[in-house]
Amino acid sequence: MSGDLYETIAPYYDLLHDTLTQDLDLILALAAEAGDPILELGCGTGRLLRPLVRAGHQVTGLDSSLAMLARARARLADLAPQQRPSVQLVAADMIAPPLLREHFRLALVSYNTFLHLPPELTLRACRAIQRHLQPDGRLFLDLVNPLLVEHAQDERAFSLEQAIVDEATGSELLVFAGSWLEAAAQILHITWVYDRSPAGGGPVQRTVSRLAYHYYYPHQLELMLQNGGFALEGIYGDYEQGPFEEDSERLLVLARRR
């Protein structure tokens, strides 16, 4: 769905997201409860795949971006030889994944990945995922709280979001972001500007990426899941599976194949 975007920002992705670990304990707990095999859709550079394999799981990572999958292969290269057969990577879109040889016990769509899908494609994605699950397989979606998004102010004037030094090269990455809300269509438009300068200063390499996040409310997700062949098990507001409330940071959804 957003392969072109990630082809552009793949070189920066791990610098920006390797500190995202808050979801890991919950992901590992869900995996241990569900059992193998496990499917992650929109696996990116393998942020979750590597700890899942190291915990002893059989996992398949699917992503539409070849650049992100290349970085995932590099990340997974340091696995022990006996662990490497436990993970496979597949280049495909989550709305039309190939017929994989396994049926999975757990499908993961991690941190905001599902928000890439516009409404007309969410049901197709759910049905595609449902077909790849075992009869009692579960689906986990990790989304931003839409109630926080709808109250966000337009920030079309760019502001500095992150400043990171790449320890491998010494270069500095400055990330600026601006956004605006299309409330009637439930779309948050975000533009990121990545300015990378070499160690010691010099010419700046600029990369610009634009993204439309389609945000969804709990009642919309429940109807979508029902129509996609799932029964809703729970909606949570944090990674400790506390109740979802208006000011929760996350909207976490767990469903089971009917």
Order of alpha helices (4+ residues) and beta strands (2+ residues): alpha-alpha-beta-alpha-beta-alpha-beta-beta-alpha-beta-alpha-beta-beta-beta-beta-alpha-beta-beta
